Amino acid sequence: MKLQGVAIALALSLCAATSRAQTLELFGRDRSRGRYESPQNFALEVRGGPWYPNVDAEFGGRASPFADMFGTSDRVLMSLEFDWQALRINYVGSIGIGFGGGYTSAGGVAPITQTPMPVDPAEWNRPSGGQETSLAVIPLYAVGVFRLDVIARRTVVPLVPYVKFGLAYDYWWITNGDVLARRSVGLSPGATINDPDIEAGATGGTLGTHLALGMMLRLDFFEPRAARAWDPPDGGEPQLSVLRVRAPRRERDRVAPAAPTRLRVVGDGLAFEF
Amino acid sequence: MRAPTPRLVALALCLVGAPASAQVFTNVQRSGSPRLNEPGGVSNSLLPSSPIGIRDCEGEVWRFTVNFSGSASGGAANTLQYYVGADESACAMANARAPVSAGTARCWPIRQTPSLTVTNPTTPLSYTVEIQSRYLVDPEGGNCRNPGTTQGNAATNYLTLLAFPPSDNNVVGTYSITYDVQPPDAPFDVTASSGEGAVNVGWSYSGSLTTTEAGTSAAPADLQGFWLLCDPPAGNATSVDGGDGGDASVDATVSLDAGDDEDEEDTCGESALSTLDPNDDTAFQRYRCSSLIAPNATEGRAEGLSNGRLYRVAVVAQDLAGNRSTLALSSRCVRPQPVTDFWELYRAQGGQGQPGFCSARPWARGGAAWAWIMVGAVAALAAWRRRR
């Protein structure tokens, strides 16, 4: 609850700060903007895509606890991002800052403890209807965003490449049944009294970086009248300017256990600029 | 505008005076219910407007402050007697008060001992009377489970104070009391599977469930939730019929072998739960192994159990009046066993991640460096903007 409160307060203060913010235009007024377009200051993105944590990379091939427990199929990561396009570099594109977050989880039946545990997961005893274990992650990040929109504005190609890079923080927790997982000396394989995490709840936050490369497809290219209808020229209230589909590629070098996503991760979503 | 007629004035005075009779019973308090302060139950006090349930009925006392300022007919009364009526006006009619010479009684004298009758009351009189819940539900027999009146198992009764003589229309005051001593339907198809120090329990519940076209169902309106019971009780060394008791640490060691015999778990014999009365609070609390589970749930988790020990579990439904259904026993016994969750597996295989909110490992410190670069870039942008 405390974390939720902080997140809400942060979001509200961000909204309050940016509601008065305007984009600074470098090298003069943006003359590439269409006569029916109002200025663009912000972007809101809703994304979804496959996700697979790179927990097992830590082991260098010696072990693969995530794959053993949860399998090798991707999970779905749903996320939301808000950007302030603070600086417009005419005619190239825009630079801004963005904040985003999402949620994903992986779960499965926990195997009954055996001494020793068989190396091959196929030999584990995982009774149907048995106790579940899961890893849940809330990836948060703050990034700098560069959108190269000169191509879409000056040519007939409605594509906007972009790059995002910044700081990432993954809040994660692992459950055993309905409660946080905890190691204990008597029951956890390999646990010793000297381990620093004995009886500590398996939850935490992991710091890392966030790099995203992507491409947006401007939907107003296909339906310009709809875009104009959303964006009357009289200004005033923020209006939807363009609607785009993006297909980003993402890379992270986060550490375990909520660690890096694979390079092959691709997400799809919608972005609203206004 | 015409002046009000004397008849209207009299009617107005009558209406103004009407609430005075409602003030005969004041400062109504309930005490002694086992529901008070029980986990998941009622905290501190039960409201007078809450229905009396079976467990309230068997252990509770209602305390009324009674203000008697004279009988309704204005004559002197030599006796005050307490009755319970099936409706608000039943006790006002002599031919409806038990015993009746013809027809069915709709008002019954309270047979609580010692007698509640007050003789030769002086006016005004203010005093406190204590009436057991069982006589507010069943004024003649005090039977909580099968009330002998014609009101059935759930209804509203009217506590009525009558003054005798001088006339038949001698109701001093009434107070409405609702009760519900009808236990809810029991769950069925109870399944159990082992967890770590726990048993995962599933059940079905029809009762008055309604199913929509979407396939969803809603819990009965007066269902408060479900409880899980375990035999042997959580934290108790005495085992269910199989002699599996003993020291918990020994049990845990045994279960690490994971060689449990599935057939053994199907035959766990008789259990104390088979004969347990769920409305007997002492026995119920001894075997309880969960907190109250939401009324729309169909699964729960019995916790605080010992790994390696054989358990029989049961599910009980409880309604808003605190009544509990008969027990629904699991079809088989289960033995909790330690499991290896993902955190234990990760650490056992040499994972170095630790709990905590800054758990970056050394080779990821580049992230922090990049963070400082980002902060610097944003600060530079802000400063540059300010200059312009």
Interface residues (C-beta under 8 A of the other chain):
Chain A: L24 V55 E58 F59 R62 A63 P65 F66 D68 M69 F70 A86 L87 I97 A110 P111 I112 T113 Q114 T115 M117 N125 P127 S128 G129 G130 Q131 T133 S134 L135 A142 V143 G144 F165 G166 L167 A168 Y171 I174 T175 N176 G177 D178 A181 R182 R183 G186 L187 S188 P189 G190 A191 D195 P196 D197 A200 G201 A202 T203 G204 G205 T206 L207 G208 T209 D253 R254 V255 A256 P257 A259
Chain B: T191 S193 S194 G195 E196 A198 N200 G202 S249 A252 S255 L256 D257 A258 R301 N307 Q337 P338 V339 T340 D341 F342 W343 E344 L345 Y346 R347 A348 Q349 G350 G351 Q352 G353 Q354 P355 G356 F357 C358 S359 A360 R361 W363 A364 G366 G367 A368 W370 A371 M374 A377 V378 L381 R385 R388
